Amino acid sequence: MMKAAGGWKIYDVNVLGVWLVETYRTQFAQEVSAGGIEGLIRSLSEKNRQPPPNKS
């Protein structure tokens, strides 16, 4: 997902028959089942606050 001048753009990637959007949908559904929409938002916010992993 990327914010562009005209709004948000969503890209889907297929790697060996697995669609990125389907993977996110499954992960998000688990978060929503466990903690509702607020739980999903909280989880995504926490992940966004974490520094990116070091690539060595």
N, CA, C and O atoms as a GROMACS GRO file, in nm:
protein
  224
    1MET      N    1   0.085  -0.115   0.000
    1MET     CA    2   0.000   0.000   0.000
    1MET      C    3   0.091   0.123   0.000
    1MET      O    4   0.192   0.128   0.070
    2MET      N    5   0.051   0.222  -0.080
    2MET     CA    6   0.132   0.342  -0.092
    2MET      C    7   0.040   0.462  -0.108
    2MET      O    8  -0.056   0.457  -0.186
    3LYS      N    9   0.068   0.569  -0.037
    3LYS     CA   10  -0.013   0.690  -0.051
    3LYS      C   11   0.042   0.772  -0.166
    3LYS      O   12   0.159   0.810  -0.167
    4ALA      N   13  -0.043   0.800  -0.263
    4ALA     CA   14  -0.007   0.880  -0.379
    4ALA      C   15  -0.084   1.012  -0.372
    4ALA      O   16  -0.169   1.030  -0.285
    5ALA      N   17  -0.057   1.101  -0.464
    5ALA     CA   18  -0.123   1.232  -0.465
    5ALA      C   19  -0.275   1.219  -0.474
    5ALA      O   20  -0.347   1.297  -0.410
    6GLY      N   21  -0.324   1.123  -0.550
    6GLY     CA   22  -0.468   1.108  -0.568
    6GLY      C   23  -0.534   1.016  -0.468
    6GLY      O   24  -0.656   0.996  -0.475
    7GLY      N   25  -0.460   0.960  -0.374
    7GLY     CA   26  -0.515   0.867  -0.274
    7GLY      C   27  -0.423   0.748  -0.255
    7GLY      O   28  -0.306   0.752  -0.294
    8TRP      N   29  -0.476   0.645  -0.196
    8TRP     CA   30  -0.396   0.526  -0.167
    8TRP      C   31  -0.393   0.433  -0.288
    8TRP      O   32  -0.493   0.418  -0.358
    9LYS      N   33  -0.279   0.372  -0.312
    9LYS     CA   34  -0.261   0.272  -0.418
    9LYS      C   35  -0.229   0.140  -0.350
    9LYS      O   36  -0.147   0.133  -0.258
   10ILE      N   37  -0.294   0.036  -0.395
   10ILE     CA   38  -0.273  -0.097  -0.337
   10ILE      C   39  -0.215  -0.188  -0.445
   10ILE      O   40  -0.267  -0.194  -0.556
   11TYR      N   41  -0.109  -0.256  -0.410
   11TYR     CA   42  -0.046  -0.350  -0.501
   11TYR      C   43  -0.061  -0.490  -0.444
   11TYR      O   44  -0.054  -0.510  -0.322
   12ASP      N   45  -0.082  -0.587  -0.532
   12ASP     CA   46  -0.089  -0.727  -0.490
   12ASP      C   47   0.022  -0.801  -0.563
   12ASP      O   48   0.044  -0.778  -0.682
   13VAL      N   49   0.089  -0.888  -0.492
   13VAL     CA   50   0.202  -0.962  -0.548
   13VAL      C   51   0.173  -1.110  -0.538
   13VAL      O   52   0.124  -1.158  -0.436
   14ASN      N   53   0.202  -1.183  -0.645
   14ASN     CA   54   0.184  -1.328  -0.646
   14ASN      C   55   0.322  -1.391  -0.650
   14ASN      O   56   0.399  -1.371  -0.744
   15VAL      N   57   0.354  -1.468  -0.546
   15VAL     CA   58   0.481  -1.540  -0.541
   15VAL      C   59   0.450  -1.688  -0.528
   15VAL      O   60   0.397  -1.733  -0.426
   16LEU      N   61   0.483  -1.762  -0.632
   16LEU     CA   62   0.460  -1.906  -0.634
   16LEU      C   63   0.315  -1.941  -0.601
   16LEU      O   64   0.288  -2.036  -0.527
   17GLY      N   65   0.222  -1.864  -0.655
   17GLY     CA   66   0.080  -1.892  -0.636
   17GLY      C   67   0.020  -1.839  -0.508
   17GLY      O   68  -0.098  -1.862  -0.481
   18VAL      N   69   0.098  -1.768  -0.428
   18VAL     CA   70   0.047  -1.712  -0.302
   18VAL      C   71   0.035  -1.561  -0.320
   18VAL      O   72   0.134  -1.492  -0.348
   19TRP      N   73  -0.088  -1.510  -0.305
   19TRP     CA   74  -0.113  -1.367  -0.319
   19TRP      C   75  -0.089  -1.296  -0.187
   19TRP      O   76  -0.134  -1.342  -0.082
   20LEU      N   77  -0.018  -1.185  -0.191
   20LEU     CA   78   0.014  -1.108  -0.071
   20LEU      C   79  -0.112  -1.062   0.001
   20LEU      O   80  -0.119  -1.067   0.124
   21VAL      N   81  -0.212  -1.015  -0.075
   21VAL     CA   82  -0.336  -0.967  -0.013
   21VAL      C   83  -0.406  -1.079   0.063
   21VAL      O   84  -0.460  -1.055   0.171
   22GLU      N   85  -0.406  -1.200   0.009
   22GLU     CA   86  -0.469  -1.313   0.079
   22GLU      C   87  -0.397  -1.343   0.210
   22GLU      O   88  -0.460  -1.376   0.310
   23THR      N   89  -0.265  -1.331   0.209
   23THR     CA   90  -0.188  -1.354   0.331
   23THR      C   91  -0.224  -1.251   0.436
   23THR      O   92  -0.246  -1.286   0.552
   24TYR      N   93  -0.229  -1.124   0.397
   24TYR     CA   94  -0.267  -1.018   0.491
   24TYR      C   95  -0.410  -1.038   0.542
   24TYR      O   96  -0.437  -1.018   0.660
   25ARG      N   97  -0.500  -1.078   0.453
   25ARG     CA   98  -0.640  -1.097   0.492
   25ARG      C   99  -0.649  -1.203   0.603
   25ARG      O  100  -0.723  -1.185   0.700
   26THR      N  101  -0.575  -1.312   0.588
   26THR     CA  102  -0.576  -1.418   0.689
   26THR      C  103  -0.520  -1.367   0.821
   26THR      O  104  -0.578  -1.391   0.926
   27GLN      N  105  -0.407  -1.296   0.816
   27GLN     CA  106  -0.347  -1.242   0.938
   27GLN      C  107  -0.439  -1.142   1.006
   27GLN      O  108  -0.456  -1.144   1.128
   28PHE      N  109  -0.500  -1.054   0.928
   28PHE     CA  110  -0.589  -0.953   0.984
   28PHE      C  111  -0.713  -1.016   1.044
   28PHE      O  112  -0.760  -0.972   1.148
   29ALA      N  113  -0.767  -1.120   0.979
   29ALA     CA  114  -0.886  -1.188   1.031
   29ALA      C  115  -0.857  -1.249   1.168
   29ALA      O  116  -0.942  -1.246   1.256
   30GLN      N  117  -0.737  -1.305   1.185
   30GLN     CA  118  -0.699  -1.362   1.315
   30GLN      C  119  -0.692  -1.252   1.421
   30GLN      O  120  -0.740  -1.272   1.532
   31GLU      N  121  -0.635  -1.138   1.387
   31GLU     CA  122  -0.626  -1.026   1.482
   31GLU      C  123  -0.765  -0.975   1.519
   31GLU      O  124  -0.792  -0.946   1.635
   32VAL      N  125  -0.853  -0.963   1.419
   32VAL     CA  126  -0.988  -0.914   1.444
   32VAL      C  127  -1.065  -1.012   1.532
   32VAL      O  128  -1.138  -0.971   1.622
   33SER      N  129  -1.048  -1.143   1.508
   33SER     CA  130  -1.115  -1.243   1.591
   33SER      C  131  -1.068  -1.236   1.735
   33SER      O  132  -1.148  -1.253   1.828
   34ALA      N  133  -0.940  -1.210   1.754
   34ALA     CA  134  -0.884  -1.207   1.890
   34ALA      C  135  -0.916  -1.077   1.964
   34ALA      O  136  -0.945  -1.080   2.083
   35GLY      N  137  -0.911  -0.963   1.894
   35GLY     CA  138  -0.925  -0.836   1.966
   35GLY      C  139  -1.014  -0.733   1.900
   35GLY      O  140  -1.015  -0.617   1.940
   36GLY      N  141  -1.089  -0.774   1.797
   36GLY     CA  142  -1.175  -0.679   1.727
   36GLY      C  143  -1.094  -0.584   1.640
   36GLY      O  144  -0.972  -0.594   1.632
   37ILE      N  145  -1.164  -0.492   1.578
   37ILE     CA  146  -1.097  -0.395   1.491
   37ILE      C  147  -0.997  -0.311   1.570
   37ILE      O  148  -0.888  -0.281   1.521
   38GLU      N  149  -1.034  -0.274   1.692
   38GLU     CA  150  -0.942  -0.195   1.776
   38GLU      C  151  -0.814  -0.274   1.804
   38GLU      O  152  -0.705  -0.216   1.807
   39GLY      N  153  -0.826  -0.404   1.823
   39GLY     CA  154  -0.708  -0.488   1.845
   39GLY      C  155  -0.619  -0.491   1.722
   39GLY      O  156  -0.497  -0.487   1.734
   40LEU      N  157  -0.680  -0.499   1.604
   40LEU     CA  158  -0.603  -0.497   1.480
   40LEU      C  159  -0.530  -0.365   1.464
   40LEU      O  160  -0.411  -0.362   1.432
   41ILE      N  161  -0.600  -0.256   1.487
   41ILE     CA  162  -0.539  -0.123   1.475
   41ILE      C  163  -0.425  -0.108   1.575
   41ILE      O  164  -0.319  -0.056   1.541
   42ARG      N  165  -0.446  -0.153   1.697
   42ARG     CA  166  -0.342  -0.145   1.800
   42ARG      C  167  -0.219  -0.227   1.759
   42ARG      O  168  -0.106  -0.181   1.772
   43SER      N  169  -0.243  -0.348   1.708
   43SER     CA  170  -0.133  -0.435   1.666
   43SER      C  171  -0.053  -0.372   1.552
   43SER      O  172   0.070  -0.374   1.554
   44LEU      N  173  -0.123  -0.317   1.452
   44LEU     CA  174  -0.054  -0.254   1.340
   44LEU      C  175   0.024  -0.131   1.384
   44LEU      O  176   0.134  -0.106   1.337
   45SER      N  177  -0.034  -0.054   1.475
   45SER     CA  178   0.035   0.065   1.528
   45SER      C  179   0.162   0.026   1.602
   45SER      O  180   0.266   0.091   1.586
   46GLU      N  181   0.155  -0.080   1.682
   46GLU     CA  182   0.273  -0.127   1.755
   46GLU      C  183   0.382  -0.173   1.659
   46GLU      O  184   0.499  -0.143   1.679
   47LYS      N  185   0.343  -0.245   1.554
   47LYS     CA  186   0.441  -0.292   1.456
   47LYS      C  187   0.506  -0.175   1.382
   47LYS      O  188   0.625  -0.179   1.352
   48ASN      N  189   0.428  -0.070   1.355
   48ASN     CA  190   0.482   0.048   1.285
   48ASN      C  191   0.578   0.128   1.372
   48ASN      O  192   0.664   0.198   1.319
   49ARG      N  193   0.565   0.119   1.503
   49ARG     CA  194   0.655   0.192   1.593
   49ARG      C  195   0.789   0.121   1.610
   49ARG      O  196   0.886   0.183   1.654
   50GLN      N  197   0.796  -0.006   1.576
   50GLN     CA  198   0.921  -0.081   1.593
   50GLN      C  199   1.019  -0.044   1.482
   50GLN      O  200   0.979  -0.024   1.367
   51PRO      N  201   1.147  -0.034   1.517
   51PRO     CA  202   1.247  -0.003   1.413
   51PRO      C  203   1.259  -0.121   1.317
   51PRO      O  204   1.238  -0.236   1.356
   52PRO      N  205   1.294  -0.093   1.192
   52PRO     CA  206   1.311  -0.202   1.096
   52PRO      C  207   1.427  -0.292   1.139
   52PRO      O  208   1.522  -0.245   1.201
   53PRO      N  209   1.419  -0.420   1.105
   53PRO     CA  210   1.529  -0.511   1.142
   53PRO      C  211   1.657  -0.475   1.068
   53PRO      O  212   1.654  -0.424   0.956
   54ASN      N  213   1.770  -0.501   1.134
   54ASN     CA  214   1.900  -0.475   1.071
   54ASN      C  215   1.923  -0.576   0.960
   54ASN      O  216   1.901  -0.696   0.978
   55LYS      N  217   1.966  -0.526   0.846
   55LYS     CA  218   2.000  -0.615   0.734
   55LYS      C  219   2.152  -0.621   0.726
   55LYS      O  220   2.218  -0.521   0.696
   56SER      N  221   2.206  -0.739   0.753
   56SER     CA  222   2.351  -0.751   0.746
   56SER      C  223   2.393  -0.855   0.648
   56SER      O  224   2.512  -0.879   0.629
   0.00000   0.00000   0.00000
